[in-house]
Amino acid sequence: MRRRYTILTALGLSIALAAGLAIAKPNNGDLGVYLDDAGHVVGTFSVSCDGVFSYQGTRTSHPVTNGHLMCNLP
């Protein structure tokens, strides 16, 4: 019974981690800012419609997406 609980716990944690990583990655066309610990904007980023990532300023662990480019759909 203990082994089953351990396997289910590991499976649940791996699913949560995969979902978190999928959410954290910016999508093509996203525009956003990087915030410092106090909530001040210290940098900006963009991901082109072709998926090319670029940024200016300082990259932090607090990215916030606040816009989206209008990309042509295939």
LUMNU-331699 format. One record per atom (N, C-alpha, C, O): atom name; chain; z negated, x, y negated; residue in three letters. Coordinates in pm, whole numbers. Example, Ala and Ser with C-alpha at 12.3 -4.5 7.8 and 13.67 -1.06 7.14 Angstrom:
N  A  -780  1319  569  ALA
CA  A  -780  1230  450  ALA
C  A  -780  1320  330  ALA
O  A  -846  1424  332  ALA
N  A  -708  1285  225  SER
CA  A  -714  1367  106  SER
C  A  -787  1290  -3  SER
O  A  -804  1341  -114  SER
END
This chain:
N  A  0  82  120  MET
CA  A  0  0  0  MET
C  A  0  87  -127  MET
O  A  66  54  -225  MET
N  A  -74  196  -122  ARG
CA  A  -81  283  -240  ARG
C  A  55  346  -269  ARG
O  A  94  359  -385  ARG
N  A  127  386  -164  ARG
CA  A  259  447  -183  ARG
C  A  355  347  -247  ARG
O  A  434  384  -333  ARG
N  A  348  222  -205  ARG
CA  A  434  119  -262  ARG
C  A  405  100  -410  ARG
O  A  498  87  -491  ARG
N  A  278  99  -448  TYR
CA  A  239  85  -588  TYR
C  A  291  203  -671  TYR
O  A  338  185  -783  TYR
N  A  281  324  -615  THR
CA  A  329  443  -684  THR
C  A  480  437  -706  THR
O  A  529  470  -814  THR
N  A  552  394  -604  ILE
CA  A  698  385  -616  ILE
C  A  737  280  -720  ILE
O  A  827  303  -801  ILE
N  A  671  166  -719  LEU
CA  A  701  61  -818  LEU
C  A  668  106  -959  LEU
O  A  741  75  -1053  LEU
N  A  558  179  -975  THR
CA  A  521  230  -1107  THR
C  A  625  330  -1156  THR
O  A  666  325  -1272  THR
N  A  666  421  -1070  ALA
CA  A  768  520  -1108  ALA
C  A  899  453  -1144  ALA
O  A  965  493  -1239  ALA
N  A  938  352  -1068  LEU
CA  A  1061  279  -1097  LEU
C  A  1053  208  -1232  LEU
O  A  1148  211  -1309  LEU
N  A  940  145  -1260  GLY
CA  A  922  77  -1388  GLY
C  A  926  172  -1505  GLY
O  A  987  142  -1608  GLY
N  A  863  288  -1492  LEU
CA  A  864  387  -1600  LEU
C  A  1004  443  -1622  LEU
O  A  1043  466  -1736  LEU
N  A  1079  466  -1515  SER
CA  A  1215  519  -1532  SER
C  A  1307  416  -1599  SER
O  A  1393  453  -1678  SER
N  A  1289  289  -1568  ILE
CA  A  1369  185  -1633  ILE
C  A  1335  178  -1781  ILE
O  A  1424  165  -1865  ILE
N  A  1206  186  -1814  ALA
CA  A  1164  182  -1954  ALA
C  A  1217  303  -2031  ALA
O  A  1259  289  -2145  ALA
N  A  1215  420  -1970  LEU
CA  A  1268  540  -2035  LEU
C  A  1418  528  -2057  LEU
O  A  1466  564  -2165  LEU
N  A  1492  480  -1961  ALA
CA  A  1637  464  -1975  ALA
C  A  1670  365  -2086  ALA
O  A  1763  387  -2164  ALA
N  A  1595  257  -2095  ALA
CA  A  1619  158  -2201  ALA
C  A  1587  218  -2337  ALA
O  A  1659  193  -2433  ALA
N  A  1481  294  -2346  GLY
CA  A  1445  357  -2472  GLY
C  A  1548  457  -2519  GLY
O  A  1579  462  -2638  GLY
N  A  1602  535  -2427  LEU
CA  A  1705  631  -2464  LEU
C  A  1833  561  -2506  LEU
O  A  1901  608  -2598  LEU
N  A  1867  451  -2443  ALA
CA  A  1988  378  -2480  ALA
C  A  1975  318  -2619  ALA
O  A  2072  313  -2695  ALA
N  A  1857  273  -2654  ILE
CA  A  1833  214  -2786  ILE
C  A  1832  322  -2893  ILE
O  A  1880  299  -3004  ILE
N  A  1777  439  -2862  ALA
CA  A  1758  544  -2961  ALA
C  A  1887  611  -3003  ALA
O  A  1895  665  -3114  ALA
N  A  1989  610  -2919  LYS
CA  A  2115  677  -2950  LYS
C  A  2196  594  -3048  LYS
O  A  2221  476  -3023  LYS
N  A  2238  655  -3162  PRO
CA  A  2322  579  -3256  PRO
C  A  2457  545  -3194  PRO
O  A  2512  623  -3116  PRO
N  A  2508  430  -3229  ASN
CA  A  2639  385  -3180  ASN
C  A  2749  431  -3275  ASN
O  A  2721  467  -3389  ASN
N  A  2873  428  -3228  ASN
CA  A  2986  461  -3314  ASN
C  A  2987  368  -3435  ASN
O  A  2973  247  -3421  ASN
N  A  3003  426  -3555  GLY
CA  A  3008  348  -3677  GLY
C  A  2874  330  -3745  GLY
O  A  2868  268  -3851  GLY
N  A  2765  382  -3688  ASP
CA  A  2633  365  -3748  ASP
C  A  2613  457  -3868  ASP
O  A  2661  570  -3869  ASP
N  A  2542  408  -3967  LEU
CA  A  2499  484  -4083  LEU
C  A  2348  472  -4091  LEU
O  A  2292  367  -4058  LEU
N  A  2280  578  -4135  GLY
CA  A  2135  567  -4141  GLY
C  A  2070  680  -4219  GLY
O  A  2137  765  -4276  GLY
N  A  1938  678  -4218  VAL
CA  A  1858  776  -4290  VAL
C  A  1752  834  -4197  VAL
O  A  1717  774  -4096  VAL
N  A  1703  952  -4234  TYR
CA  A  1589  1014  -4166  TYR
C  A  1470  1004  -4259  TYR
O  A  1479  1034  -4378  TYR
N  A  1357  961  -4204  LEU
CA  A  1234  946  -4281  LEU
C  A  1133  1052  -4240  LEU
O  A  1126  1091  -4124  LEU
N  A  1052  1099  -4339  ASP
CA  A  942  1188  -4304  ASP
C  A  821  1104  -4262  ASP
O  A  830  981  -4257  ASP
N  A  710  1169  -4232  ASP
CA  A  591  1097  -4185  ASP
C  A  535  1001  -4288  ASP
O  A  467  904  -4252  ASP
N  A  562  1026  -4416  ALA
CA  A  513  938  -4523  ALA
C  A  610  823  -4551  ALA
O  A  579  737  -4633  ALA
N  A  727  821  -4486  GLY
CA  A  823  714  -4506  GLY
C  A  926  742  -4614  GLY
O  A  999  651  -4653  GLY
N  A  933  865  -4664  HIS
CA  A  1032  901  -4766  HIS
C  A  1162  946  -4700  HIS
O  A  1159  1011  -4595  HIS
N  A  1274  913  -4761  VAL
CA  A  1405  953  -4709  VAL
C  A  1424  1103  -4732  VAL
O  A  1412  1151  -4845  VAL
N  A  1453  1177  -4625  VAL
CA  A  1473  1322  -4636  VAL
C  A  1612  1364  -4587  VAL
O  A  1648  1481  -4597  VAL
N  A  1691  1270  -4534  GLY
CA  A  1824  1302  -4488  GLY
C  A  1901  1176  -4453  GLY
O  A  1843  1067  -4443  GLY
N  A  2031  1191  -4435  THR
CA  A  2117  1079  -4396  THR
C  A  2202  1121  -4277  THR
O  A  2221  1240  -4253  THR
N  A  2252  1022  -4203  PHE
CA  A  2342  1051  -4092  PHE
C  A  2449  944  -4084  PHE
O  A  2433  833  -4134  PHE
N  A  2558  980  -4018  SER
CA  A  2664  885  -3990  SER
C  A  2731  922  -3858  SER
O  A  2736  1039  -3820  SER
N  A  2780  822  -3791  VAL
CA  A  2859  841  -3668  VAL
C  A  2991  771  -3695  VAL
O  A  2996  650  -3715  VAL
N  A  3100  849  -3695  SER
CA  A  3230  791  -3725  SER
C  A  3271  693  -3616  SER
O  A  3207  686  -3510  SER
N  A  3375  620  -3642  CYS
CA  A  3426  524  -3543  CYS
C  A  3475  595  -3417  CYS
O  A  3483  533  -3310  CYS
N  A  3507  725  -3428  ASP
CA  A  3550  804  -3313  ASP
C  A  3432  871  -3242  ASP
O  A  3452  942  -3143  ASP
N  A  3310  850  -3292  GLY
CA  A  3192  906  -3228  GLY
C  A  3149  1043  -3278  GLY
O  A  3066  1108  -3214  GLY
N  A  3203  1089  -3392  VAL
CA  A  3167  1219  -3447  VAL
C  A  3042  1203  -3532  VAL
O  A  3041  1129  -3630  VAL
N  A  2935  1274  -3494  PHE
CA  A  2806  1267  -3563  PHE
C  A  2801  1370  -3674  PHE
O  A  2842  1484  -3655  PHE
N  A  2750  1331  -3792  SER
CA  A  2728  1426  -3902  SER
C  A  2603  1384  -3978  SER
O  A  2565  1267  -3978  SER
N  A  2539  1482  -4042  TYR
CA  A  2419  1453  -4119  TYR
C  A  2409  1545  -4238  TYR
O  A  2472  1651  -4242  TYR
N  A  2329  1506  -4336  GLN
CA  A  2297  1587  -4453  GLN
C  A  2147  1580  -4473  GLN
O  A  2085  1478  -4443  GLN
N  A  2089  1686  -4524  GLY
CA  A  1945  1689  -4546  GLY
C  A  1872  1734  -4420  GLY
O  A  1923  1815  -4343  GLY
N  A  1752  1680  -4401  THR
CA  A  1665  1720  -4291  THR
C  A  1666  1613  -4182  THR
O  A  1652  1494  -4209  THR
N  A  1683  1658  -4057  ARG
CA  A  1673  1566  -3943  ARG
C  A  1528  1560  -3899  ARG
O  A  1463  1663  -3883  ARG
N  A  1478  1440  -3879  THR
CA  A  1342  1420  -3833  THR
C  A  1343  1333  -3708  THR
O  A  1450  1293  -3661  THR
N  A  1227  1306  -3654  SER
CA  A  1218  1220  -3536  SER
C  A  1207  1073  -3573  SER
O  A  1174  990  -3489  SER
N  A  1235  1040  -3700  HIS
CA  A  1225  902  -3747  HIS
C  A  1358  855  -3806  HIS
O  A  1365  831  -3927  HIS
N  A  1465  842  -3723  PRO
CA  A  1591  790  -3778  PRO
C  A  1587  637  -3789  PRO
O  A  1532  569  -3703  PRO
N  A  1647  586  -3895  VAL
CA  A  1655  441  -3915  VAL
C  A  1800  407  -3946  VAL
O  A  1856  456  -4045  VAL
N  A  1861  324  -3863  THR
CA  A  1998  279  -3888  THR
C  A  1994  167  -3991  THR
O  A  1922  68  -3973  THR
N  A  2071  183  -4099  ASN
CA  A  2068  81  -4204  ASN
C  A  2207  36  -4248  ASN
O  A  2221  -26  -4353  ASN
N  A  2309  66  -4169  GLY
CA  A  2442  22  -4204  GLY
C  A  2538  46  -4088  GLY
O  A  2503  111  -3990  GLY
N  A  2658  -8  -4101  HIS
CA  A  2757  8  -3994  HIS
C  A  2897  6  -4055  HIS
O  A  2928  -78  -4139  HIS
N  A  2979  101  -4010  LEU
CA  A  3119  104  -4055  LEU
C  A  3198  -6  -3984  LEU
O  A  3168  -42  -3870  LEU
N  A  3297  -58  -4050  MET
CA  A  3386  -157  -3989  MET
C  A  3498  -80  -3919  MET
O  A  3594  -37  -3983  MET
N  A  3485  -65  -3789  CYS
CA  A  3582  10  -3709  CYS
C  A  3691  -84  -3656  CYS
O  A  3665  -201  -3626  CYS
N  A  3813  -30  -3646  ASN
CA  A  3922  -108  -3588  ASN
C  A  3900  -120  -3438  ASN
O  A  3872  -21  -3371  ASN
N  A  3913  -238  -3387  LEU
CA  A  3897  -260  -3244  LEU
C  A  4032  -238  -3175  LEU
O  A  4136  -268  -3234  LEU
N  A  4032  -186  -3051  PRO
CA  A  4159  -160  -2981  PRO
C  A  4230  -287  -2945  PRO
O  A  4338  -283  -2886  PRO
END
